[in-house]
Amino acid sequence: MGDNMRKLKVSETGRYLAHEDGSPFFWLGDTAWELFHKLNREDAKHYLSCRAEQGFNVVQAVALAELVGLTTGNAYGRMPLFRDAAGTYDPSQPDVSGEYSYWDHVDYILETAKAMGLYVAMLPTWGDKFNARHGKGPEIFTPSNAYAYGKWLGARYRDAPHLIWVLGGDRGLQTRKHFEVIVGMARGLKEGDGGCHLMTFHPKGSSSSSYHAHGEEWLDFNMIQSGHGELEPANYKMVAADYGLVPAKPVLDGEPCYEDIPRAFNPRNGYFDEADVRRAAYYAVFSGACGHTYGHHSVWAMSDGMYDSVELKEPGPFFIMHWKDALRRPGAGQMRHLKELWTRFRMEDGEPDQELLAANFEGSNYRAALRGRSASMIYCPNGLYVDVRMDRVGGGQVRAAWFNPRDGRFSDEGSFPGEGERRFACPSSGRGNDWVLVLTILT
């Protein structure tokens, strides 16, 4: 499988990602931010094989990780960087000494992912290493050493066909220096790898790469972090805003609400569940995203149990399970159905079209609609019913079916004239009873 992996590019329309031969690529990602830093070889292979089996095709991981990734070693005690004469960790001096360095371990994980058909969206660093803000840092990047580090990374992984670069790392560009660090790193990466890998930017929560860098030549596609701060997912607003920008660039939500993370970071609010992560995924894609990233709270941190904070020291209700148990949470297993739906009906050329709806609801019952060449789809997050303008679908006759995002099954509703308005009642209603109405043009 790995020998057949092809590099990715942006489609000619600027709306989706594609393989080198032009065939569409639907991004189905998982956040494994601490993968390189915390897992040994056996556990990394276990993680990757599970996600590959579940239908994911991208994993997002960080080279210089968030959770004291500079000051503590990886699973084998190895550090990523040497220190300079002043004792500061130096990005221009990666530690590749000995038979099994930190970067040898990164190499192993990248090769294992490739063998399983998984792309790796690699962050060269978490953002606290250039903008500490609420993180631990330390801040070590300058524009010059960011360029040097980027050039070294780019050259090291120049021939990896399954790599995507992700700059940023949960931080905004609040100062000129922040921006210059990112520009320097982007320039170094492109010089190092010859510009052969796609590049994007992972922003702070409730933000998008477009806020900082939409017009930058190095930014190939936009990445949103709709995040975990809202009680109800409404990422369709952010995706729609980026979809409408000029020039057109693909967009996806690279960090929506995680399964089993406390709502708005407070366990007293309860936890986002499978219904929430499905809603975020279908909202995003039906609003024009070129794919989607799922995440689980325990998996991104590779938590080995229940803890009260990201310090992962004291017991508590912030992380509520071991990462290996979290791999099999229901939301993770259901993400593949979205990719399969998009692929089956060739929705790469689809366009978000809320005019398909004769009426809509607000808040948690908001419907999102996507219209393609041969089929149109409407996502109903809590069931109920949907009023459709059949003339917008096109064709003389339209076949209607309900798609179940929980198990990927269809139930046929029959064929109807492609004219006037028609109400379709969902097979069931209530929280967790989300449905997709699929309308296929027959004639």
PyMOL commands that set and color helices and strands:
alter all, ss='L'
color gray80, all
select helices_A, chain A and resi 2-4+35-38+41-53+102-115+127-129+143-156+176-193+210-213+236-243+263-265+267-269+274-286+297-300+323-326+330-344+347-349+354-356+363-365+390-393
alter helices_A, ss='H'
color red, helices_A
select strands_A, chain A and resi 8-10+17-19+24-25+27-31+58-64+81-83+89-94+119-125+163-168+199-202+207-208+222-225+251-253+291-294+304-307+319-322+351-352+368-371+375-380+385-389+397-403+410-417+421-425+435-441
alter strands_A, ss='S'
color yellow, strands_A
deselect
rebuild
show_as cartoon
